[in-house]
Amino acid sequence: MKKLIFILLKYGMRFIYFFMKLMTPVTDKAVFLSRQSDTPSENFLLIEKELEKAKPGIKCEFYCRLGLKSQMGFSYVLLMLRQMKALAGAGICFTESYCIPVSLLRHKKRLRIVQIWHSMVAVKKFGWQTVDMPEGSPSDIARIMQMHDGYDFVAVGSEYMRPFFAEAMNTPMDRVLPLGSPVADRLLASADQYAGLRERFFEVYPEEKGKKIAVYLPTMRRDYAIDCDGLTEGFDYDHYSLVVKLHPLDSLTVIKDGRAICDRQFTTEQAIIMADAVISDYSGAAAEAALLGKPVYFFVPDTERYSSECGINVNPLEVFPNVSFAHPGELIEAVCGQKASPEDISLVRELLCGGCDGHSAEKIVRLALSDSSED
């Protein structure tokens, strides 16, 4: 029955879109579609700014709404109709997620569809890599809904990431390009503007003054808490402040040791910028830290379980063996002993975000505009 509903949805949308295309002329317009949030992302806004610089007068329209599977009711159907109308008259479409109208419909030849994704890396598996897994979609529904079909190109953070995104989106490798991320442009350009962050940190936490700062940024586990007691209880608090920023949706993990700082005063980005060392796992935050040249360490005590439930493209223990640890004692020794070498730091940066050179938005826009003018 569920499959029948999706089939009816698919062909009903195509029927409506056929007439929308007939009645809607193509104009000098770019549309931005997302299921990641209710407001345009920073990536979208940076691309809009670059578009207006490259092609003054171009019209930009945003259709963004958090689209959790459990919340896709009638109001979301109305939004999709608005997205369809916008696509029928656009020359360029930017998206940062799987968007049903983008992949399911047959568009005018002039429309160029650019997938920038919401993360420059794919440490965790997603899309077609996770069909029929606990965190993925059923494969028969994914085929009916043509998940991730139709992209003219996909922007990713590095050459190393290309095959993972190609597999996850079932997209030819030659369409997956290491162009980087617009947010990375801003991070590289504005890092020096945060010179006072450490001073602010020590004002908020005066008892930590004079210590180095280690920031722990774990990703969320779906159905279980992160086992980080060994890390928090054994850390060197005499010389380091341990700042823990759990994933916003993580309601299971509890930090028991009161010496660790469960911070709510600073953003994740600010925490990375002021850090002397960053501890991550399978999170995309590792790429942001590597981009800024921070020593990144990976604490992955649950690789086997996480891989079986979620899937991973990058096993840190294998790819970054010198800075990856399953046991908290070894991790603490490496972080507090500053064991990450310049070569280790460079390797993490190259593999996760080597395509980010400060001009990603410009490159993405230039390619999108050149493509859209070919027809």
C-alpha positions in Angstrom: 0.0 0.0 0.0 2.8 2.4 0.9 4.5 1.8 -2.5 1.2 2.5 -4.3 0.9 5.9 -2.4 4.4 6.9 -3.5 3.7 5.8 -7.1 0.5 7.9 -7.2 2.4 10.9 -5.7 5.2 10.6 -8.3 2.9 10.5 -11.4 0.5 13.0 -9.9 3.4 15.5 -9.4 4.6 14.8 -13.0 1.2 15.4 -14.4 0.8 18.8 -12.6 4.4 19.8 -13.5 3.8 19.1 -17.2 1.3 21.9 -17.3 3.3 24.2 -15.0 6.2 24.0 -17.5 3.9 24.8 -20.4 2.5 27.9 -18.7 5.7 29.2 -17.0 8.3 31.0 -19.1 11.9 30.6 -18.1 13.3 33.8 -16.6 16.7 34.9 -15.3 16.2 33.3 -11.9 17.9 31.0 -9.5 15.9 29.0 -6.9 17.3 27.6 -3.7 15.5 24.5 -2.2 16.3 22.9 1.1 14.9 20.4 3.6 17.6 21.2 6.1 16.1 24.2 7.9 13.2 26.7 7.8 15.6 29.6 6.7 18.3 29.9 4.0 21.6 28.4 5.1 24.8 30.3 5.1 25.9 28.4 2.1 22.8 29.6 0.2 23.3 33.2 1.2 27.0 33.2 0.2 26.1 31.7 -3.2 23.3 34.4 -3.6 25.9 37.1 -2.9 28.3 35.7 -5.5 25.5 35.2 -8.0 24.5 38.9 -7.7 28.1 39.9 -8.2 28.6 37.6 -11.2 25.3 38.4 -12.8 23.7 41.6 -11.6 19.9 41.6 -11.8 19.5 37.8 -11.4 16.5 37.0 -9.2 17.0 34.6 -6.3 14.1 32.8 -4.6 14.3 30.6 -1.5 12.0 27.7 -0.6 13.4 26.2 2.6 11.7 24.2 5.3 12.8 21.5 7.6 11.5 18.3 6.0 11.7 15.5 8.5 10.0 12.4 7.2 7.6 12.4 10.1 6.5 15.9 9.4 5.9 15.8 5.7 2.1 16.3 5.8 -0.3 18.4 3.7 1.6 21.7 4.4 4.7 20.2 2.9 2.8 19.1 -0.2 1.8 22.8 -0.6 5.4 23.8 -0.3 6.4 21.3 -3.0 3.8 22.8 -5.3 5.5 26.2 -4.8 8.9 24.6 -5.5 7.6 23.0 -8.6 6.3 26.3 -9.9 9.6 28.0 -9.2 11.6 25.2 -10.9 9.4 25.5 -14.0 10.6 29.0 -14.6 14.2 28.9 -13.3 17.5 28.6 -15.1 19.5 27.4 -12.1 18.5 25.4 -9.0 20.7 25.0 -5.9 19.9 22.4 -3.3 21.7 21.1 -0.2 19.6 18.0 0.5 17.6 15.4 -1.2 14.6 17.4 -2.6 11.7 15.5 -4.0 10.7 17.9 -6.8 14.3 18.2 -8.0 14.9 14.5 -8.4 11.5 13.2 -9.2 10.4 15.5 -12.0 11.4 15.9 -15.7 12.7 19.4 -16.0 13.2 21.8 -18.9 16.6 21.2 -20.6 17.7 24.7 -19.7 17.5 24.1 -15.9 20.8 23.3 -14.3 20.7 21.6 -10.9 23.6 22.1 -8.5 23.8 20.0 -5.4 26.1 21.7 -2.8 25.1 19.3 0.1 24.9 20.6 3.7 28.3 19.1 4.6 31.5 19.2 2.7 32.4 15.7 3.8 30.7 12.3 3.9 32.5 10.6 6.8 29.2 8.8 7.6 27.3 7.0 4.8 24.0 8.4 3.5 21.7 8.2 0.6 22.0 5.1 -1.6 24.8 3.9 0.7 22.3 3.4 3.5 19.2 2.0 1.8 17.6 -0.7 3.9 19.8 0.2 6.9 18.3 1.5 10.1 19.1 5.1 9.2 18.3 4.8 5.5 15.3 4.6 3.3 13.7 1.3 2.0 15.4 0.6 -1.4 12.1 0.1 -3.2 10.8 3.6 -2.1 14.2 5.1 -3.0 13.9 3.8 -6.5 10.3 4.9 -6.9 11.2 8.4 -5.6 14.4 8.5 -7.7 16.5 9.6 -4.8 19.2 12.0 -5.8 18.6 11.8 -9.5 19.2 14.7 -11.8 22.2 16.7 -10.6 24.3 18.4 -13.2 27.1 18.6 -10.7 27.8 18.0 -7.0 30.2 20.2 -5.0 32.3 18.3 -2.4 35.1 19.2 0.0 38.0 17.3 -1.5 39.2 14.9 -4.2 39.1 12.1 -1.6 35.4 12.6 -0.9 34.3 12.3 -4.6 33.7 8.5 -4.7 31.7 8.5 -1.5 29.4 11.2 -2.7 29.1 9.6 -6.2 28.0 6.3 -4.5 25.7 8.0 -2.0 23.9 10.0 -4.7 24.2 7.4 -7.5 25.8 10.1 -9.6 28.6 9.7 -12.2 32.0 10.6 -10.8 32.6 13.2 -13.4 29.7 15.2 -12.1 31.1 15.2 -8.5 33.7 18.0 -8.3 36.0 19.0 -5.4 35.0 22.6 -5.4 34.8 23.0 -1.6 32.1 24.8 0.4 31.0 28.5 0.4 31.1 28.4 4.3 34.7 27.4 4.0 35.4 30.6 2.1 34.0 32.6 5.0 35.9 30.6 7.6 39.2 31.1 5.8 38.6 34.8 5.3 37.4 35.6 8.8 39.4 33.5 11.1 41.5 36.5 12.1 38.4 38.4 13.2 38.0 36.1 16.2 41.2 37.1 17.9 39.4 38.0 21.1 37.6 34.7 21.5 40.0 33.1 23.9 39.9 36.2 26.1 36.1 35.9 26.1 36.3 32.3 27.0 38.5 33.0 30.0 36.2 35.8 31.0 33.2 33.3 31.0 35.3 30.6 32.7 37.9 32.5 34.8 39.0 29.3 36.6 40.3 28.0 33.3 42.7 30.9 32.6 46.2 29.9 31.6 45.1 26.5 30.3 45.1 25.2 26.7 41.6 24.4 25.3 40.6 21.0 23.9 37.1 20.9 22.3 35.2 17.6 22.1 32.6 17.5 19.2 31.0 14.1 18.9 28.2 13.4 16.5 24.9 11.9 17.6 24.2 8.2 18.0 20.6 7.4 17.1 19.7 5.0 19.9 22.5 4.9 22.4 24.6 7.3 24.5 28.3 8.0 23.8 30.7 6.2 26.1 32.9 9.2 27.0 33.3 8.7 30.8 36.9 7.5 30.3 37.7 10.6 28.3 36.1 13.1 30.7 37.2 11.5 33.9 40.8 10.9 32.9 41.6 14.2 31.2 44.5 16.4 32.2 42.5 19.3 33.8 45.6 20.8 35.3 46.8 22.0 31.9 43.7 21.8 29.7 40.1 22.9 29.6 37.9 20.2 28.1 35.0 21.9 26.4 32.2 19.4 25.4 29.6 20.3 22.8 27.2 17.5 22.3 25.1 17.3 19.1 21.9 19.4 19.6 19.7 16.3 19.2 21.7 14.1 21.5 19.4 13.6 24.5 21.0 10.4 25.8 24.7 11.2 26.5 25.3 12.6 30.0 28.6 14.2 31.0 29.1 13.2 34.6 32.5 14.8 35.4 31.8 18.3 36.5 35.4 19.4 35.5 34.4 19.1 31.9 32.7 22.3 30.5 29.4 21.5 28.8 29.4 24.9 27.1 26.3 26.8 25.8 28.0 30.2 25.6 29.9 29.7 22.4 28.9 28.3 19.0 30.6 25.2 17.6 32.4 27.3 15.1 33.7 29.7 17.8 34.8 26.7 19.9 36.8 25.3 17.0 38.4 28.6 16.3 39.6 29.1 19.9 40.7 25.5 20.4 44.2 24.3 20.7 43.0 20.8 19.8 39.8 19.4 18.5 38.5 15.9 19.3 35.9 14.5 16.9 34.6 11.1 15.7 32.4 10.8 12.6 31.3 14.4 12.6 31.7 16.9 9.8 33.0 19.3 12.4 36.4 17.6 11.9 36.6 19.1 8.4 36.0 22.7 9.8 38.7 22.2 12.3 41.1 20.8 9.8 40.3 23.6 7.4 41.6 26.1 10.0 44.8 24.0 10.6 43.7 22.7 14.0 45.2 19.4 15.3 42.3 17.0 15.0 42.0 13.8 17.0 39.4 11.1 16.5 37.9 9.3 19.5 36.0 6.3 18.1 35.4 3.6 20.8 32.3 2.3 19.0 33.5 2.0 15.4 32.1 -1.5 14.9 28.6 -0.7 16.2 28.4 2.7 14.6 29.5 1.2 11.2 26.9 -1.6 11.4 24.0 0.8 12.2 24.9 3.9 10.3 27.8 3.0 8.0 31.0 4.9 7.6 33.0 5.9 4.6 36.1 7.0 6.5 37.2 4.8 9.4 39.6 7.1 11.3 41.5 4.2 12.8 42.5 3.2 9.3 42.7 6.5 7.4 44.3 8.6 10.2 45.9 6.0 12.5 48.3 8.4 14.2 45.6 10.6 15.6 42.7 8.1 16.0 42.0 6.1 19.2 39.5 3.6 20.5 40.7 3.9 24.1 40.4 7.1 26.1 43.8 6.8 27.8 45.7 6.7 24.5 43.6 9.6 23.2 44.3 11.7 26.3 48.0 11.1 26.1 48.1 12.1 22.4 46.0 15.3 22.9 47.7 16.5 26.0 51.1 15.5 24.7 50.4 17.4 21.4 51.3 14.3 19.4 49.7 15.4 16.1 52.5 16.2 13.7 52.4 18.8 10.9 52.1 15.8 8.5 49.1 14.4 10.5 47.4 17.8 10.5 48.1 18.3 6.7 46.7 14.8 5.9 43.4 15.4 7.7 43.0 18.7 5.9 43.9 17.4 2.5 41.5 14.4 2.7 38.6 16.1 4.2 38.7 19.6 2.7 41.5 19.8 0.3 39.3 21.5 -2.3 38.6 24.5 -0.1 40.8 27.3 -1.2 38.7 30.4 -0.3 37.0 30.7 -3.7 34.5 27.9 -3.6 31.4 30.0 -4.0 32.9 31.8 -7.0 33.8 28.4 -8.6 30.4 27.0 -8.0 28.6 30.0 -9.4 30.9 30.3 -12.4 30.3 26.7 -13.3 26.5 27.0 -12.8 26.3 30.1 -14.9 28.4 28.7 -17.7 26.3 25.6 -17.8 23.0 27.4 -17.8 24.0 29.5 -20.8 24.8 26.6 -23.1 21.3 25.9 -24.3 
